[in-house]
Amino acid sequence: MGYALGQCACGLVICAVVGAVACRRAQPTVSARSQRLSPGLVARVGPQSIPRQMVQESARATGSRADQTLQRIVQDVLLAMEARAALSPGADLDAIEAAVLARILLEDIRRETRARGLPSDEELAVATQRRWVELDRPSSSRTTHAVALVKRPEQRAEAREVAQRIARATRGARDAEDFKRRALAVNPGAIGVVVEALPPITEDGRAVPVGTGADDGPGKYDVRFARACNAIARPGEQSEVVESDFGWHVIRLEERLPAVRMSVEERRRAVSAEVYRARASREREQLLKALRARTRVVVTRNATELAGLLKAAP
């Protein structure tokens, strides 16, 4: 339309002839003429008035120009009027309208939760704990290790001796494969030995899922073992024999990964979208709980079975 809403003191009356419903017919042709309206209104579509505040809030929420927003609102009203006039009497317009109004309410909740501002310190802490790998990750070490397993207390001394032999055999190994080959060549006797490559591990025992598909949380690895992994100075070097709850280890460092540390404000911005969604979800659930408490809802016993019989339209 091109006119500024702030100067529409007189407002508009929109007169239109709609050719069809949007999903089945051509877009409606809108003709408009100027006429004085009540204060606070910018347009009228048939009997439906459009307040200035509605247009302003919608434009702000969508980031659109006010005139573009007004055009969309007018079109929506016209299509709604045509739908009620043109659709068959059997069409469940009340259900459709209820769904649309529910969506509008959810959008209103979303806007309100965003209006509270950036994530609080508490919300930031929760989000950071969940996304620590990308937001607040300590340095970590990727290793290969051999462990002489202790399955019974009386095996501890024997397992330690096996691990010491593995440490001597693997010292100076050229790479991870050479380390594995040398470790497995040691005769363990009755002691079980496992040799494996591990994902990067932080000093407090968290595994960093770098291309492994893993999602291990804190405490996944024994802290004594994790500290020993991160105490090795340079890639290619290996630890002395290290004890854990599982047995005795010999650890070879393959790679050191640097820490990833975002500032508080960087993290606050990075998690804002998910915090807004979480706020809106809590508001929705609280509202639904209150509505269920005062509204009688009756669902037929075979509702799930009946829903399964529905066929999607081609």
ABEGO torsion letter per residue (X at the ends): XGBBAAABAAEBBBBBBBABBAAABBBBBBBBBBBBBBBGBABBBEABBBBAAAAAAAAAAAGBBAAAAAAAAAAAAAAAAAAAAABBAABBAAAAAAAAAAAAAAAAAAAAAAAAEBBBAAAAAAAAAAAAAAABBBBBBBBBBBBBBBABAAAAAAAAAAAAAAAAAABGBABAAAAAAAAAABBAEABBBBBBBBBBBBAAGBBBBBGAGBBBBBGABBAAAAAAAAABABBGBBBBBBBBAAEBBBBBBABBBBBBBBBAAAAAAAAAAAAAAAAAAAAAAAAAAAAAAABBBBBBAAAAAAAAABBBBX
